[in-house]
Amino acid sequence: MLANSPTPPTPRRSYLVLFVNVSFLLLWTGQLISYVGDRLDQMTLLVWAKGATVHLDTVMTMIGFYTLLPFLLFAPWAGPVADRHSRKGILLWVSLFLGILVAAIPTLGRSAFAQAHLIGMVYLVTFLIGVFTVFFYTAKTALIPQIVADTELMAANSLCSFAGTLMTLLGTFLASGLIRLHNQGLFSLDVMFYLDAASYFISGAMFAFIFVPRRRALAPAVAAEESYSRKVRAALRYVGDHQEVLKLLVLSASVYFTAGLVFAVVNGVSVGPKGFAPNDVEIYALAVGVLGIGMVTGAVATTLWKSRIRSYEMFIALCFAVTAAAALPFLRLARLVPWVEQQHWPPARIVCEILAPPLFVLGLGGGALIVLVITLLQRTTPRRYHGRILALNSMCEVGPQLLAMGIGAALLASGRVKTVIALALVVMLAAIVGTLVSNEFSRHWLIRSIVRFLVKGYCRQRTEGREHVPAQGALIVASNHLSWLDTLFVGAAVPRLIHFIAAREYYDLWYLKWFMWLFGTISLERGKGQREPFRRALAALQRGRVLGIFPEGRMSLDGEFQPLQGGIALLAEETGAPILPVAILGGFEVMGPAMSFPRPRPVRVRIGPPIDPTGLTREDILARVDGAIRALLEEPAHS
């Protein structure tokens, strides 16, 4: 958020602000025109390739491959170029070169060599266009934060996604109409290439008028002082030192690996040899159109409802879950092909009644995820790293996508559609679990649910007094200590994320090590200085977190409540955090200090009202906590 913005703008106001930002409008409109040309070019190349003796779904897969391959090969250099030179200038020159290349295709295509190697020429042209697109995409994505306020980044990214998808659809339908005219002998393919070249020249002219504020422009002297290789190494070090950026890159790889599998399936079921309409470009165009509409809807909806997203991790997991549910119908599509062939359905009806619902939902989840990842990367990385980090993100997108497309094409060639869908579902399930575990609050919800199930089933744990737990704010949970499993008992009973202070020996127990790591437990080594654990405990309370302490200092050897140590009083006095007394009954019988394996015995956890330490001395705090826990231990059982 900008320093002079007292409150972040609403999503709708973000869109309005963008539409009066002349520089963004020039970038957005230039992108609109450029995307129409891209689609015209790709569809024309498909028609051009029909003269070769290669099946259309193979050509489409290979065109997709050669479109993406440059991202993998040239993205490491596109990032440093975007960080070292004017991003506006890169857009301008790339548009100019693309226009010249596409305008030259009709002339080059008439040569005897091109006619003899038609399919190779199609792939070569696709690859060259992809090389220029790498530098264009990286510079465009890195330019957006220079001309748009941080609070409008998600709206800007969703509009760019909307522009790309909308113009891809428009270009697809325009190309389909022109191809029909060509098939009737009324239109030449050369004209389509010239229209494409004109679109690049027009978009380049619009980019020339973009104004980049000086306060957001890169300093040329600073940007040019490092070599390209050093800039690449610096970006890799930055990613290694910042886990949030690394998580986003891994998330991006998961999204695009799944997208690659979906792309292969859509190709196979639509225009493959065993698909609904082999070699029919129209059904492919319609299917991609529906997918694109879903992506636009997901991107715009994410922007409009971003203020309601409390946890990005939970939202990401939800998107993957929705996408996985949408992929399930594809498991049965192969059975419908013979029946559809008997009914002689036109391509439009096949798409609308069979392919549209799952494709739209797939696009919905994918569009939301893509916009969210790009926006978070732009926000979390310094502006001087934008080009390189976004280029690395392109590699994380394209590498897994190419791998998935190759795997999908190989499996589909042998008719194993279900295997491709199953692989996509496994990746999405892994992404859901990984996303939930990567955030401490969603991790707490997931692991606490598992722990509650285990302790309720094995130990028949019952909890009393859960209504005494404050919903928010700093809190110290103080419990008696009878068992190796007390952290699990208290963690399952208290409905908030607890950072326990625990002795180092707990980390040596295989059945507790994972619990300690997942919940960020503060390790305490006996006989050594306690300054660092105390500092971490203070920091947790100052951030409004919940700290779990066993104030007796060690586990009871005989099951009796022991005198309290002074550490809890010192923490309460320093922070003013209330103390929540907790009593565990039956834990000693489940797994006392002399036991090596838990026994199925009933456990009861009692929670008392919080104790406010304000105005109390350390001795008074200890006395109040001691009395509260003893009272809970002696309280008769509730019916």
Order of alpha helices (4+ residues) and beta strands (2+ residues): alpha-alpha-alpha-alpha-alpha-alpha-alpha-alpha-alpha-alpha-alpha-alpha-alpha-alpha-alpha-alpha-alpha-alpha-alpha-beta-beta-alpha-beta-alpha-beta-alpha-beta-alpha-beta-alpha-beta-alpha
